[in-house]
Amino acid sequence: MLTPGITEATRRDTSRRTWATLTSFAVQTMGLGILVLLPLIYIQGLPQLKLLTTPIPVPAAAEPPAPAREQMHESKPQTNTMGDQMVEPSSIPAEVLRLHESELPAPISAGDLGVVGSIERNSHGVIDSIVNPNDTVQPPPAPAPVARPPRVSAMMQGYLVHRVEPMYPPLAKAARIQGPVRLQAIISKQGTIENLQVLIGHPMLVTAAVQAVRQWRYRPYVLNGEPVEVETEITVNFVLSGS
């Protein structure tokens, strides 16, 4: 059991703490209220900022000289119409303005109706060409045909004097690819191969055929006692052994 002395001391201590807490809260509340109301009470005493503005003098617009005003007044066109209605003039003008019309252009003659950039423009122009349709413009002469060498295919085999056999491509041989390669060429006056073109053939065999045929030589083909160029076709056959 607690003794009476300890109970009384505890109650006094609790009472003092309660009053101290309430007093501290009251003081803080008063201080906060004073800080909030202070600007409202002394608002009259706060410094006020005034905007000092100095008016800038605006220069007056200079009036145009008297001759200029008169000229502007004279240049204003006078009219006796107001909208869509005619009004009576206030005074009769001293003189009536004269309109200066430009001279009419010279009449265009029929001979000047030709078309610029046409093939031919005669003295009578387009009208004469319509009236006389038989007068047609002669077309320019056709260009002269380009002379091509004569085509000789079967006979040139006997004119061959130097033949180089093509090397069989190893890849084509391994793939068992064979067949003909047809070439078109021009044999020059000296018997050399020129303008060699491939007509047909397997892609893996074409390169070997072209390289070999470029080294072939022929006897010059003579026509009318003079060597001439001839066009011919050459066939190179690739055949595997045992086929």
Helices and strands as residue ranges (DSSP letters): H 4-41, G 43-45, H 66-75, E 81-82, E 85-86, G 110-112, H 125-131, G 155-159, E 160-162, H 170-174, E 179-187, E 193-200, H 203-213, E 217-218, E 221-223, E 226-228, E 230-238
